[in-house]
Amino acid sequence: MRSAFLALLLCIALWAPPMLQGAPDNTHRGAATYEERSKAEKMSRSRYRDLEVASLVLILVVGGAAILWAVRKK
């Protein structure tokens, strides 16, 4: 039981996003030019887009597995 709890904590720690370094005005530290801020924003948007795609794929796979399980159970 204890090992399962520790494994769960390890998985949660690995899934947590890295802490973002930002200033109070929502600009990254050291990003003085518009181009640097634009590049940082695009990278952030692509990261969240990748997470959205991954969650969609996970939902479809789990849903398909649940449907197959329900059909085979009959």
Backbone hydrogen bonds, N-H to C=O, Kabsch-Sander energy under -0.5 kcal/mol:
donor,donor_aa,acceptor,acceptor_aa,energy
5,F,1,M,-1.9
6,L,2,R,-2.2
7,A,3,S,-2.3
8,L,4,A,-2.2
9,L,5,F,-2.2
10,L,6,L,-2.2
11,C,7,A,-2.2
12,I,8,L,-2.3
13,A,9,L,-2.3
14,L,10,L,-1.9
15,W,11,C,-1.8
16,A,12,I,-1.2
22,G,20,L,-0.8
23,A,27,T,-2.5
26,N,23,A,-1.8
31,A,28,H,-1.9
32,A,30,G,-1.5
37,R,33,T,-2.1
38,S,34,Y,-2.7
39,K,35,E,-2.5
40,A,36,E,-2.2
41,E,37,R,-2.2
42,K,38,S,-2.4
43,M,39,K,-2.2
44,S,40,A,-2.0
45,R,41,E,-2.6
46,S,42,K,-2.4
47,R,43,M,-1.8
48,Y,44,S,-2.0
49,R,45,R,-2.2
50,D,46,S,-2.2
51,L,47,R,-1.8
52,E,48,Y,-2.2
53,V,49,R,-2.3
54,A,50,D,-2.5
55,S,51,L,-2.3
56,L,52,E,-2.1
57,V,53,V,-2.5
58,L,54,A,-2.3
59,I,55,S,-2.5
60,L,56,L,-2.5
61,V,57,V,-2.5
62,V,58,L,-2.6
63,G,59,I,-2.5
64,G,60,L,-2.5
65,A,61,V,-2.4
66,A,62,V,-2.3
67,I,63,G,-2.3
68,L,64,G,-2.6
69,W,65,A,-2.3
70,A,66,A,-2.3
71,V,67,I,-2.5
72,R,68,L,-2.5
73,K,69,W,-1.5
74,K,70,A,-0.9
